[in-house]
Amino acid sequence: MTGKNWTWQKLIDERMTLTAFCHNHLCNHSQKLDLAKLRDRFGPDAQAMEWDVRPKLRCARCGGDKVGLSYTPDTSPTGDINTYAKRKGS
């Protein structure tokens, strides 16, 4: 799967983590986003790419709108090779 196809459900299915970072130099707050809540709010097939998500976000601490996002695969062992490892050929 390529990043251009991320939806809320695909992020959940692929065990991805989405973290928002406030770029206000006095705040620097970060928070892991609840993908299930976002899926329920926007729909499972709604686009979840950075340019779709970022305009909807505000920092929970300072209310600022200068927010960045980090998409990270869950690489914790599960007894099965996770999808990230499969893509890497492990």
N, C-alpha and C positions, 0 to 999 in steps of 0.2 A: 504494500500500500504506500502511496506517496502522500506527502504532507498536504498536497493540494485538495485532498478528498476528506479532510477531517470534518467529522460531524460530532455532536455530543456523544452519540451512541458509539461511534467508532473509537473515540478516545477512551471510553469506558471499556469496550470490548478488547482493545489493545493494551489495557492496563497502563495508560498514560497518566501522568500527573501534570496538572496545569497550575503554575504558580504565578501570581501577580506581584509585581514589584513597584513601589512608589518611587518615582524619580525626583521627588522634592528633597533637596539636600538636607533639609531640617527634619525630615520624617524618616525616609528610607525603610518604611514598613514593607513587609512581604507577607503573603498569605496564600496557602494552598487553597485552590478553589474547589468547591463541592460539585463535581461533575454531574452527579445524579440530580441535584437540585436545579442545575442549569439545564439539563436535559428535560426535566419536568416543566420548567418555565418556558423554554423556547422550542421544545419539541426535539425528538431524537434525531431527526434528519436535518436540523438547522445547522448551517455552516458554523464551524468553531475555529476558523482560522484567525490568526492574530488581527488582521485588518477588519474582520467581522466583529470580534469580541472587544478589542481595546476601546473603541468609542463608547461602549456601554458601561465601562468600568469607572469607578471612583474609588480612591483610597478609603478604606474603612476607618483609618485613624485620622487623617487630616482633611479628607474630602477632595483632595487634588485629583486632577484628571490626567496628569502626566504619569501614565502607568505602562509598564512593560510586562511582557509575558514570557515565561519559559515553559516549553513542552519537554517533559522528561519521561523516558520509558521506565517502567518499574522493572528493575533487574533482580529483585529478590527471588531466591529459589522457591519453587512451588512444587517440586517433584517432577515437573515437566519442563521442557525447554520453552522459555517464554518467546513471544513473537519477535522481540528485539534480537534475541540470540539466533532465532531461525533466519532472520534477515541477514545477520552477520555471518551466517554459515557455521555456527558453533554446533 
